[in-house]
């Protein structure tokens, strides 16, 4: 009986240690800190899978706040697409700059982009404060191809950091962008939810 009692004590001690030492679990979630859908843009091109011709003809460079979810965007040669924007013309370089992103540290940038059919494929991205894991992206530009989904890591951002997306070349570097989203990882501790059930007496 003494052996059984010692064995039971060892089991209970191990159980207590495991509850104290490992009773908390880590949980990681993604929180959206910045999002622009361009869904207010009711033109043609981009969101309707049209990438050439007479689409996205309305210049909204000076009225961007009317067409964006978040106010404060600025740009050069910005045109209204279908729930998206087109940047640039055949002979002029286009770009767009976000308002202040409003977060500190590290995050993940996701956006959709696609070149005008047969135009130059490379666009550039920059951050006014902080670092991007990638500063050039090569986009689809052929008939039958759709959006590229771009994922870039941000580090050392400040609340006043601004993102600029631009054509790399001056001529024939038109492109569309959509759904600019920035997420940060948030982790916290939560109880593991262990229970001893109906035990009311220990010997």
URURMO-V864313 format. One record per pair of residues at least 6 apart in sequence whose C-alpha atoms are under 7 Angstrom apart, sorted by the first residue. I is the first residue (numbers start at 1). J is the second residue. If there is no record, write none. Layout:
i=[I & I]
j=[J & J]
//
This chain:
i=[23 & 23 & 24 & 24 & 24 & 24 & 25 & 25 & 25 & 25 & 26 & 26 & 26 & 26 & 27 & 27 & 27 & 28 & 28 & 28 & 28 & 29 & 29 & 29 & 30 & 30 & 30 & 30 & 31 & 31 & 31 & 31 & 32 & 32 & 32 & 33 & 33 & 33 & 34 & 34 & 34 & 35 & 35 & 35 & 36 & 36 & 36 & 36 & 36 & 36 & 37 & 37 & 37 & 37 & 38 & 38 & 38 & 38 & 38 & 38 & 38 & 39 & 39 & 40 & 40 & 40 & 41 & 41 & 41 & 41 & 41 & 41 & 42 & 42 & 42 & 43 & 43 & 43 & 43 & 44 & 44 & 44 & 44 & 45 & 45 & 45 & 45 & 45 & 46 & 46 & 46 & 46 & 47 & 47 & 47 & 48 & 49 & 51 & 51 & 52 & 52 & 56 & 56 & 56 & 56 & 57 & 57 & 58 & 58 & 59 & 59 & 59 & 59 & 60 & 60 & 60 & 61 & 61 & 61 & 61 & 61 & 64 & 64 & 65 & 65 & 65 & 72 & 72 & 73 & 73 & 73 & 74 & 74 & 74 & 75 & 75 & 75 & 76 & 76 & 76 & 77 & 77 & 77 & 77 & 78 & 78 & 78 & 78 & 78 & 79 & 79 & 79 & 80 & 84 & 84 & 84 & 85 & 85 & 85 & 86 & 86 & 86 & 86 & 87 & 87 & 87 & 87 & 87 & 88 & 88 & 88 & 89 & 89 & 90 & 90 & 90 & 90 & 91 & 91 & 91 & 92 & 92 & 93 & 93 & 93 & 93 & 93 & 94 & 94 & 95 & 95 & 95 & 95 & 96 & 96 & 96 & 97 & 97 & 97 & 97 & 98 & 98 & 98 & 99 & 100 & 100 & 100 & 100 & 101 & 101 & 101 & 101 & 102 & 102 & 103 & 103 & 103 & 104 & 104 & 104 & 104 & 105 & 105 & 105 & 105 & 106 & 106 & 106 & 106 & 106 & 107 & 107 & 107 & 107 & 107 & 107 & 108 & 108 & 108 & 108 & 108 & 108 & 108 & 109 & 109 & 109 & 109 & 109 & 109 & 109 & 110 & 110 & 110 & 110 & 110 & 110 & 111 & 111 & 111 & 111 & 111 & 111 & 111 & 112 & 112 & 112 & 112 & 112 & 112 & 112 & 113 & 113 & 113 & 113 & 113 & 113 & 113 & 114 & 114 & 114 & 114 & 114 & 114 & 114 & 114 & 114 & 115 & 115 & 115 & 115 & 115 & 115 & 115 & 116 & 116 & 116 & 117 & 117 & 117 & 118 & 118 & 119 & 119 & 119 & 119 & 120 & 120 & 121 & 121 & 121 & 121 & 121 & 122 & 122 & 122 & 122 & 122 & 122 & 123 & 123 & 123 & 123 & 123 & 123 & 124 & 124 & 124 & 124 & 124 & 124 & 124 & 125 & 125 & 125 & 125 & 125 & 126 & 126 & 126 & 126 & 127 & 127 & 127 & 127 & 128 & 128 & 128 & 129 & 129 & 129 & 130 & 130 & 130 & 131 & 131 & 131 & 132 & 132 & 132 & 132 & 133 & 133 & 133 & 134 & 139 & 140 & 140 & 167]
j=[191 & 192 & 189 & 190 & 191 & 192 & 189 & 190 & 191 & 192 & 187 & 188 & 189 & 190 & 187 & 188 & 189 & 185 & 186 & 187 & 188 & 185 & 186 & 187 & 183 & 184 & 185 & 186 & 183 & 184 & 185 & 186 & 182 & 183 & 184 & 182 & 183 & 184 & 101 & 181 & 182 & 180 & 181 & 182 & 68 & 69 & 70 & 179 & 180 & 181 & 69 & 178 & 179 & 180 & 67 & 68 & 69 & 83 & 84 & 178 & 179 & 83 & 84 & 67 & 68 & 83 & 67 & 80 & 81 & 82 & 83 & 84 & 81 & 82 & 83 & 56 & 80 & 81 & 82 & 55 & 56 & 81 & 82 & 51 & 55 & 56 & 81 & 82 & 81 & 82 & 84 & 176 & 82 & 83 & 84 & 82 & 146 & 116 & 117 & 116 & 117 & 79 & 80 & 81 & 86 & 79 & 80 & 79 & 80 & 77 & 78 & 79 & 80 & 78 & 79 & 80 & 75 & 76 & 77 & 78 & 79 & 73 & 74 & 71 & 72 & 73 & 98 & 99 & 97 & 98 & 99 & 96 & 97 & 98 & 95 & 96 & 97 & 94 & 95 & 96 & 87 & 88 & 94 & 95 & 85 & 86 & 87 & 88 & 94 & 85 & 86 & 87 & 86 & 176 & 177 & 178 & 176 & 177 & 178 & 174 & 175 & 176 & 177 & 94 & 95 & 174 & 175 & 176 & 94 & 173 & 174 & 172 & 174 & 171 & 172 & 173 & 174 & 170 & 171 & 172 & 170 & 171 & 167 & 169 & 170 & 171 & 173 & 166 & 167 & 164 & 165 & 166 & 167 & 164 & 165 & 166 & 162 & 163 & 164 & 165 & 162 & 163 & 164 & 162 & 159 & 160 & 161 & 162 & 159 & 160 & 161 & 162 & 159 & 160 & 157 & 158 & 159 & 156 & 157 & 158 & 159 & 155 & 156 & 157 & 158 & 154 & 155 & 156 & 157 & 184 & 153 & 154 & 155 & 182 & 183 & 184 & 151 & 152 & 153 & 154 & 182 & 183 & 184 & 151 & 152 & 153 & 154 & 181 & 182 & 183 & 150 & 151 & 152 & 180 & 181 & 182 & 149 & 150 & 151 & 178 & 179 & 180 & 181 & 147 & 148 & 149 & 150 & 177 & 178 & 179 & 139 & 147 & 148 & 149 & 176 & 177 & 178 & 139 & 140 & 141 & 146 & 147 & 148 & 175 & 176 & 177 & 121 & 139 & 140 & 141 & 174 & 175 & 176 & 141 & 174 & 175 & 141 & 142 & 143 & 141 & 142 & 141 & 172 & 173 & 174 & 172 & 173 & 138 & 139 & 140 & 141 & 173 & 136 & 137 & 138 & 139 & 167 & 168 & 136 & 137 & 138 & 166 & 167 & 168 & 135 & 136 & 137 & 165 & 166 & 167 & 168 & 135 & 136 & 164 & 165 & 166 & 135 & 163 & 164 & 165 & 161 & 162 & 163 & 164 & 161 & 162 & 163 & 157 & 158 & 161 & 155 & 156 & 157 & 154 & 155 & 156 & 152 & 153 & 154 & 155 & 152 & 153 & 154 & 152 & 148 & 146 & 148 & 173]
//
